[in-house]
Amino acid sequence: MEVLKNLKNRWNAPTPNFWKKVQSVGIVIGGLGAVFVAPPFGLTVVGGYMVAVGSVAGVLSQLTIDDQR
């Protein structure tokens, strides 16, 4: 239960500027991956990896907090 409380606190904490930029890049990569997966002739493997990388980058950057405060 302590782990979930810690994750909730980290999710709601302010994100440092660098990690906001990483989050934005992750969202763009995930969106492009979705575009590659969508068409019937799409690059499903590459698009799938892009969606996965974008999702992981977005979530991990959201959980990053500034320890110097």
trRosetta pair geometry for C-beta under 8 A, 3 or more apart (Angstrom, degrees):
i j d omega theta_ij theta_ji phi_ij phi_ji
1 4 5.9 -53 -156 35 40 109
1 5 6.5 40 148 -18 69 106
2 5 5.6 -56 -149 38 35 113
2 6 6.2 37 152 -21 67 106
3 6 5.7 -54 -149 36 31 112
3 7 6.4 31 153 -18 65 105
4 7 5.6 -51 -146 37 33 112
4 8 6.3 35 154 -20 65 104
5 8 5.7 -52 -148 35 31 112
5 9 6.4 31 153 -18 64 106
6 9 5.8 -55 -148 37 31 111
6 10 6.3 28 155 -16 65 107
7 10 5.8 -56 -144 40 31 109
7 11 6.1 34 155 -24 66 106
7 63 7.0 -39 -144 -125 74 116
8 11 5.7 -52 -145 33 30 113
8 12 6.4 14 160 -6 64 110
9 12 6.2 -66 -147 45 27 100
9 13 6.2 39 153 -38 64 106
10 13 5.5 -46 -144 18 32 119
10 63 4.8 36 134 -157 125 72
10 64 7.8 71 -177 -17 108 7
10 65 5.5 -113 -138 -34 80 120
11 62 6.2 20 -133 143 69 106
11 63 6.4 -26 -79 -98 63 69
13 65 4.5 8 106 -111 146 117
13 66 7.9 -156 151 25 119 72
14 65 7.5 92 69 -136 55 77
14 66 7.0 -21 89 11 95 113
15 19 5.1 -116 177 90 102 113
15 20 5.3 128 109 -65 117 83
15 23 7.0 18 157 -21 159 144
15 61 6.7 61 -159 152 134 78
15 62 6.3 -69 -84 -132 137 40
15 64 6.1 72 -140 73 85 85
15 65 7.4 -84 -104 -97 47 46
16 19 5.0 79 64 16 83 104
16 20 7.2 -141 99 -13 41 87
16 64 6.5 -68 24 122 99 111
16 65 7.7 114 -23 -172 92 21
16 66 4.9 119 -67 -70 104 101
17 20 5.5 -51 -150 28 35 116
17 21 6.8 34 154 -17 65 100
18 21 5.9 -57 -161 33 35 110
18 22 6.6 34 145 -17 67 104
19 22 5.1 -44 -144 36 44 116
19 23 6.2 53 151 -25 66 100
19 61 4.1 173 -178 -160 91 90
19 62 7.9 -177 148 -56 117 23
19 64 4.4 -148 -118 68 165 140
20 23 5.5 -50 -150 33 32 116
20 24 6.6 35 150 -20 63 102
20 61 7.2 162 -73 158 21 122
21 24 5.6 -50 -150 33 34 112
21 25 6.5 34 152 -16 65 103
22 25 5.8 -54 -149 38 33 110
22 26 6.3 36 151 -21 65 106
22 57 5.9 -130 161 180 92 102
22 61 4.4 -177 91 -97 109 142
23 26 5.6 -54 -149 36 31 115
23 27 6.5 33 153 -21 64 103
23 57 7.0 178 -106 135 38 83
23 58 5.2 79 -148 -130 74 62
23 61 4.0 -149 -64 96 86 138
23 62 6.2 93 -108 -56 132 73
24 27 5.7 -51 -150 32 32 111
24 28 6.6 32 152 -17 64 104
25 28 5.7 -54 -150 36 34 112
25 29 6.3 34 152 -19 67 105
25 57 6.8 -69 90 142 87 147
26 29 5.7 -53 -144 37 32 110
26 30 6.2 32 156 -18 65 107
26 53 7.3 -138 -135 132 82 67
26 54 4.6 137 180 -156 65 57
26 55 7.3 -176 170 -28 111 10
26 56 7.4 -132 -145 72 129 50
26 57 3.0 -164 -98 93 125 112
26 58 4.0 -164 111 -50 133 73
26 61 6.5 -176 2 9 142 131
27 30 5.7 -55 -148 39 30 112
27 31 6.3 32 153 -20 64 107
27 54 6.3 116 -94 -176 13 110
27 58 5.6 88 -62 -91 73 126
28 31 5.7 -55 -148 36 30 112
28 32 6.4 29 155 -16 65 105
28 54 7.3 -148 66 -126 39 123
29 32 5.8 -55 -148 38 31 109
29 33 6.3 35 152 -22 63 106
29 50 5.3 -140 168 -170 84 88
29 53 5.8 -63 133 96 140 103
29 54 3.8 -170 87 -80 90 103
29 57 7.0 58 46 35 134 143
30 33 5.5 -53 -149 34 32 115
30 34 6.6 34 152 -21 64 102
30 50 6.7 170 -102 139 31 78
30 51 5.2 69 -144 -133 73 52
30 53 7.6 -157 -71 77 73 62
30 54 2.6 -158 -49 110 82 144
30 55 5.6 104 -103 -48 132 65
30 58 6.8 -32 -18 -20 142 132
31 34 5.6 -51 -151 32 33 112
31 35 6.7 36 149 -19 64 101
31 54 7.2 -167 -1 -168 54 165
32 35 5.4 -50 -152 32 38 115
32 36 6.6 36 150 -18 66 102
32 47 8.0 -137 126 -125 62 77
32 50 5.9 -83 89 162 89 147
32 54 7.9 155 40 -60 82 146
33 36 5.6 -54 -150 36 35 110
33 37 6.4 29 154 -17 67 107
33 46 7.6 -146 -127 128 81 64
33 47 4.5 130 -169 -165 66 60
33 48 6.9 163 -177 -44 116 7
33 49 7.1 -144 -126 74 128 47
33 50 2.8 -174 -82 93 111 104
33 51 3.8 -155 114 -46 138 67
33 52 7.7 -151 -175 10 167 56
33 53 7.6 151 -55 43 147 90
33 54 6.0 -154 9 3 130 130
34 37 5.8 -56 -144 38 33 108
34 38 6.2 46 156 -40 65 104
34 47 6.9 132 -70 -174 12 110
34 51 5.9 93 -59 -91 70 112
35 38 5.9 -45 -146 16 28 119
35 47 7.3 -145 70 -125 47 119
36 39 8.0 -65 -167 27 27 92
36 42 5.2 134 164 -172 50 109
36 43 4.7 -44 -178 58 113 93
36 44 7.6 -180 132 -83 88 25
36 46 5.8 -78 154 93 154 96
36 47 3.1 -164 91 -82 104 109
36 50 6.5 83 31 34 135 141
37 42 5.4 128 -147 124 13 149
37 43 7.7 -72 -75 76 46 54
37 44 5.5 72 -127 -123 74 62
37 47 3.6 -173 -50 126 78 143
37 48 6.3 98 -89 -59 123 65
37 51 6.8 -9 -20 -31 140 133
38 42 6.0 123 57 -61 42 155
38 47 7.9 -151 -4 -162 59 159
39 42 4.2 134 60 -53 77 96
42 47 5.9 1 155 -17 119 150
43 46 4.1 -9 140 41 120 115
43 47 5.4 134 89 -23 75 94
44 47 5.7 -59 -136 45 26 111
44 48 5.9 32 162 -26 64 108
45 48 5.8 -54 -148 32 25 112
45 49 6.7 23 155 -14 61 105
46 49 5.9 -57 -152 37 31 109
46 50 6.3 31 151 -20 65 108
47 50 5.5 -55 -146 36 33 112
47 51 6.4 34 155 -20 67 103
48 51 5.8 -52 -148 34 31 110
48 52 6.4 29 153 -17 64 107
49 52 5.6 -56 -148 38 33 112
49 53 6.1 29 156 -16 68 107
50 53 5.9 -53 -141 40 30 108
50 54 6.1 29 159 -17 64 110
51 54 5.9 -58 -144 40 26 110
51 55 6.2 27 157 -20 63 109
52 55 5.9 -57 -147 36 27 110
52 56 6.3 22 158 -15 64 108
53 56 6.0 -57 -145 39 29 108
53 57 6.1 28 158 -18 65 110
54 57 5.8 -56 -144 39 28 110
54 58 6.2 27 158 -19 64 109
55 58 5.8 -58 -148 37 28 110
55 59 6.3 18 160 -12 65 109
56 59 6.1 -59 -143 41 28 104
56 60 5.9 19 164 -11 66 114
57 60 6.2 -60 -137 43 24 104
57 61 6.1 19 164 -15 62 113
58 61 6.2 -62 -145 39 22 105
58 62 6.4 24 156 -21 61 108
59 62 5.7 -56 -151 33 31 112
59 63 6.6 22 155 -14 65 109
60 63 5.8 -59 -148 40 34 108
60 64 6.8 48 150 -38 64 98
61 64 5.6 -39 -152 10 39 120
66 69 5.6 73 105 -18 105 105
